[in-house]
Amino acid sequence: MTTRITLVARHAFRSIMSRRALYIWGAAILLMLFRATPQIGVALRGPEQMRLFNLAGAVVGSLEVWALLSLAAAIFLAGASVSTEITSRTIVSVLARPLRRWELLAGKWLGVSAFALATLGIGVALALGLAWYLAVDVDLAMVRPAVELTGAGIIIYS
């Protein structure tokens, strides 16, 4: 039973990756940079305290944008996962196997959740890389609860 669910989850994850996930990540990186650029530009001049405040705001804002996009991806991909199978008629071959409908839904949920959580992990790595590049000290004890809450939201909403 669990092997069937994991097989469906792997299939869902691979089908999301084959639907141009790299383009989605590239667009999200551009949005992340567009969000951070004004504060980085303002931080080039002014007193040191204000400069550090603006640079930290750029890092936090970029992570905020990525977390929101990860959550939105979980919602939209979960909503489209079964309907895509119906329109492409692959659900007929999937349900012809000894697979219960709840196993199909659980596998789809796990696959979409795994993809959205992986996307969130990529965003956190990019934000930490931006913080390193801008020489901003990041307190991971402050970042962790936000990432955990976003991860919980991804799991719930997908």
C-alpha positions as CSV (number, residue, x, y, z in Angstrom):
1,M,0.0,0.0,0.0
2,T,2.7,2.5,0.9
3,T,4.8,1.5,-2.1
4,R,1.8,2.4,-4.4
5,I,1.5,5.8,-2.7
6,T,5.2,6.5,-3.0
7,L,5.1,5.5,-6.7
8,V,2.3,7.9,-7.3
9,A,4.2,10.6,-5.3
10,R,7.3,10.1,-7.4
11,H,5.3,10.3,-10.6
12,A,3.6,13.5,-9.4
13,F,7.0,15.0,-8.5
14,R,8.5,14.0,-11.9
15,S,5.5,15.3,-13.8
16,I,5.8,18.7,-12.1
17,M,9.5,18.8,-12.8
18,S,8.8,18.0,-16.5
19,R,6.4,20.9,-16.8
20,R,9.0,23.5,-16.9
21,A,9.8,23.8,-13.2
22,L,13.2,25.4,-14.0
23,Y,11.4,28.2,-15.8
24,I,9.2,28.8,-12.7
25,W,12.3,28.9,-10.5
26,G,14.0,31.3,-12.9
27,A,11.0,33.6,-12.8
28,A,10.9,33.4,-9.0
29,I,14.6,34.3,-8.8
30,L,13.9,37.3,-11.0
31,L,11.0,38.4,-8.7
32,M,13.3,37.8,-5.7
33,L,15.9,40.1,-7.2
34,F,13.4,42.7,-8.2
35,R,12.1,42.8,-4.6
36,A,15.7,43.2,-3.2
37,T,17.1,45.7,-5.8
38,P,15.5,48.9,-4.5
39,Q,16.7,48.4,-0.9
40,I,20.2,47.4,-2.1
41,G,20.2,50.6,-4.2
42,V,19.2,52.7,-1.3
43,A,21.8,51.0,0.9
44,L,24.7,52.2,-1.3
45,R,24.6,55.6,0.4
46,G,23.7,56.8,3.8
47,P,24.9,56.1,7.3
48,E,26.2,52.6,8.3
49,Q,23.2,51.7,10.5
50,M,20.7,52.6,7.7
51,R,22.8,50.7,5.2
52,L,22.8,47.5,7.2
53,F,19.0,47.9,7.9
54,N,18.3,48.2,4.2
55,L,20.5,45.3,3.2
56,A,18.8,43.1,5.9
57,G,15.4,44.3,4.6
58,A,16.5,43.2,1.1
59,V,17.3,39.7,2.3
60,V,14.2,39.4,4.3
61,G,12.0,40.7,1.5
62,S,13.5,38.3,-1.1
63,L,12.9,35.4,1.2
64,E,9.4,36.6,1.8
65,V,8.7,36.7,-1.9
66,W,10.1,33.2,-2.4
67,A,8.1,31.8,0.5
68,L,4.9,33.3,-0.9
69,L,5.6,31.8,-4.3
70,S,6.3,28.4,-2.8
71,L,3.0,28.5,-1.0
72,A,1.2,29.6,-4.2
73,A,2.9,26.9,-6.2
74,A,1.7,24.3,-3.7
75,I,-1.9,25.5,-4.0
76,F,-2.0,25.8,-7.7
77,L,-0.1,22.6,-8.5
78,A,-2.3,20.6,-6.1
79,G,-5.4,22.0,-7.7
80,A,-4.2,21.1,-11.2
81,S,-2.6,17.7,-10.5
82,V,-5.7,15.5,-10.9
83,S,-7.3,17.6,-13.6
84,T,-4.1,17.4,-15.6
85,E,-4.2,13.7,-15.4
86,I,-7.9,13.7,-16.5
87,T,-7.2,16.0,-19.5
88,S,-4.2,14.0,-20.6
89,R,-6.1,10.8,-20.0
90,T,-3.3,9.2,-18.0
91,I,-5.6,8.7,-15.1
92,V,-7.3,5.8,-17.0
93,S,-4.0,3.9,-17.0
94,V,-3.2,4.8,-13.5
95,L,-6.6,3.7,-12.1
96,A,-6.6,0.5,-14.1
97,R,-3.9,-0.7,-11.7
98,P,-4.9,-2.0,-8.3
99,L,-4.8,1.5,-6.8
100,R,-7.5,3.0,-4.6
101,R,-8.6,6.5,-5.2
102,W,-7.4,7.7,-1.8
103,E,-4.0,6.2,-2.5
104,L,-3.9,8.3,-5.7
105,L,-4.9,11.4,-3.8
106,A,-2.4,10.8,-1.0
107,G,0.4,10.2,-3.5
108,K,-0.5,13.3,-5.4
109,W,-0.5,15.3,-2.1
110,L,2.9,13.9,-1.2
111,G,4.4,14.6,-4.6
112,V,3.2,18.2,-4.7
113,S,4.2,18.8,-1.1
114,A,7.7,17.4,-1.8
115,F,8.1,19.7,-4.8
116,A,6.9,22.8,-2.9
117,L,9.1,22.0,0.1
118,A,12.1,21.5,-2.2
119,T,11.3,24.8,-3.8
120,L,11.2,26.5,-0.4
121,G,14.6,24.9,0.4
122,I,16.0,26.4,-2.8
123,G,14.6,29.8,-1.8
124,V,16.1,29.7,1.6
125,A,19.5,28.7,0.1
126,L,19.3,31.6,-2.3
127,A,18.3,34.1,0.4
128,L,21.2,32.9,2.6
129,G,23.5,33.2,-0.5
130,L,22.3,36.8,-1.0
131,A,22.9,37.5,2.7
132,W,26.4,36.2,2.4
133,Y,27.0,38.2,-0.8
134,L,25.7,41.4,0.9
135,A,27.6,40.7,4.1
136,V,24.5,40.6,6.2
137,D,24.5,38.6,9.4
138,V,21.6,36.2,9.4
139,D,20.3,34.8,12.7
140,L,19.1,31.4,11.8
141,A,17.1,31.2,15.0
142,M,14.9,33.9,13.5
143,V,14.6,32.4,10.0
144,R,13.8,28.9,11.2
145,P,10.3,29.6,12.6
146,A,9.3,31.4,9.4
147,V,10.5,28.5,7.3
148,E,8.7,26.0,9.5
149,L,5.4,27.9,9.3
150,T,5.7,28.2,5.6
151,G,6.5,24.5,5.3
152,A,3.4,23.7,7.5
153,G,1.3,25.9,5.2
154,I,2.6,24.1,2.2
155,I,1.7,20.7,3.7
156,I,-1.7,21.9,4.7
157,Y,-2.7,23.7,1.5
158,S,-1.3,21.2,-1.0
